Amino acid sequence: MFADKALIRLGNRVARHQRIRKKIDGTAARPRLAVRRSLNHVYAQIIDDVSGKSLLLLSSLSPELKTAIEGKNKVETSKELGKLVAQKAIEAGIKTVVFDRGGYLFHGRVKAVADAAREAGLEF
């Protein structure tokens, strides 16, 4: 019974993500900041869809975050990830991005990544 509900929920998220991806696209001038979350971790990736290349990939498993997230909950970890993504993107010369929430609700960890990235100087 539980597996059926989980599959339906996953299918709904994937359908939302496909609907969103029809409308947004990352370019070299304005790449896409895609956020994905799992049960325990959050992943943020900056992608140039035109060339099909990933410009930056960080997650809550990244070694740069290990000391910063020790003892913090998932939302606080997501905030630290958002700050680091913005910092690394600005160092790489990326100032503006298109935000891709990946079909997830703009709430909790996804919102924390977005808000922290905005506060750190990334524009979207």
N, C-alpha and C positions, 0 to 999 in steps of 0.2 A: 504493500500500500504506500509506504513512504517513498519507495523508488519511483513510483508512478508520479507522485506529486513533484518530486525533485526534477524528473525529466520534463514535466510540463513547465515548471518554473524556468529551467534552463532553456527550453525551446522558446519561451516568451522573451527571455533576455536576448537570445540570438536574433529573434525577429526584430526586436527594437533596435539592436545594433545594426542590422542590415538596413533598416529604414533610415537610421541616422547617417550611415556611411554613403548612402545615395546623395546626400545633401552636402557633406563636407569632404574636403580633399586637402591633403597637405602638399605644398609646393616648396621649392627651394627657398623662396622669399618668406613663406609663412608655413612652416611644417606643422604636422599634426602631433599634438601631445595626447597619446592614448594611455588610458589608465585601465588596468586590469587588476582584479582582486581575487584572492583565493580565501580559503577559510582562515589562514593564519598570516598571509603575506599580501603586500601590495606591490604592483609593478607599474612603472611609468616609462614610456618609450616615446622618443621624438622621432617621427618618421617623415621622410620626403617621399610621397606617393608617386610623384612623376618619375623619379629615377628608381623607385622601388628599394630605397636604402634606409636602413635604420641609422640615425645620426647619433643617438644617445639612448642607452638603456640602463636604468637603475631600478633596484628593488629594495625591499626591506631586508633582503639577504645580503646586500652589498657590503663589502668589508669597510667602506668609508662610514657606514652608518652603525656598525656594531657597537661602538662605545656610546654613541649619541642616543641610541634607543634602548639601552639596557635598563630594564625595570619599568618601561613605559607601556601603556596600553596601545591598542591597535590604532586609535584615532591620533594619539600623540606621535606614534611612529609614522603615520601617514603625513603628518605635518612636517616632520623632519625630512621625510622623503621629498615632499614638495619644495622645501627650501633648497635642498641639495640639487634637485633637478633644475631649478631656476638658476642657481649659481653656476652649474656646469654648462647650461645652455648659453648663458650670457658670456661665459669664458670662451665658448665656441663661436660666438658671434651671432647667436640667435636671440632676438629680442621680442619678436611676436610669434605666437603660435595659434593654431586652431585647436580648441579643446574637444576631445572625443571621450565621452564618459563610458563608452563601451556597452551601452544598453542598461547600465546600472542606474538606479535612482541617484539624483544629485543630492546626496545625503550621506552623512557619516564619513567614512574613510575617503570616498571619492571627492566629496566637498572639501575635506581637510587638505587633500593634495592640491586641489585647485586654489583654494584660498591662500595657502602658504606659498605657492608658486607666484601668485599675484603680488603678495606682500614682499617677496624677495626681488621683484622687479620684472617678472615676465608679464607680457601684455597679451590678453586674449579676451 
